[in-house]
Amino acid sequence: MAAARVKNWISGYGQGPLYAGTGTLTKVDGKHGLVLTAAHIFEGQVGPITVEFPDGQVSGGRLLAIDPKLDVAALLIFAPRGIEPVPLAKEKPSVGDEVEIWGYGPKRFRSFLAQVSMPIAVEGDEPKALVGAQGVQDKMVTIPGDSGGPMVQDGELVGVHWGYRGAETDPRRCIHAVGCDRIRDWLAKALSAPFRGRLLGS
């Protein structure tokens, strides 16, 4: 499985406290791989980074690029063996489409179906960059530890989700993600030329 637990060991490797979220292997090039996750996992302080896959494979991570405003980050890792990446899609989903939300939560991997909806934009957002999605069952939303996980459609990553907006009683309440088209644009500018050619190409 391409979804992994991402840990930012702010107090040193193997020591607490730490910040944890979810990331997705989206590209493999030889010995290396690209993992996309949420920027706020690295807010304030960055320590050693590990990316832990569910089959037990673990790699150190190098922060290649980060955008706190979009809340997305790109990590370079040693490519795991036998794990197929979830490629970055070229077009974000449309309102009404069904997607899967993946995340590790505080303890273990979970996934659920959601329907793409209109995001709740606030001041400072790039509204066109956002994708909203409401859980099909009881408008389920993400929980701590899910941040940075993928929004998946037809086996491709169509967004990186970072949380949700809206009170429990708000009918607009939904998960929020950065759409794949905006992520592609960002990576094309944020990655240095060698990494851009190796890790962003389709």
Number of C-alpha atoms within 10 A of each C-alpha: 13 19 27 27 27 32 24 24 21 19 15 14 14 10 9 11 11 19 20 25 27 31 33 31 29 22 24 23 14 9 10 15 20 25 31 28 29 30 21 21 25 23 12 7 11 16 15 17 24 21 28 20 20 14 11 7 13 18 16 15 22 17 15 17 18 22 14 13 11 22 22 24 24 24 23 23 23 18 22 22 8 9 15 14 22 23 19 28 22 16 14 20 23 13 14 13 12 21 26 21 26 26 28 26 20 13 10 11 16 12 16 15 19 25 22 24 22 19 24 18 14 9 6 7 12 13 14 12 17 22 27 27 31 27 22 16 11 7 17 17 22 24 14 15 24 30 30 35 32 34 33 23 18 11 14 18 27 28 32 33 31 28 20 20 17 13 10 12 7 9 10 18 23 29 29 27 28 27 26 24 18 19 23 17 10 16 19 17 12 16 17 12 11 8 17 14 12 16 21 18 12 10
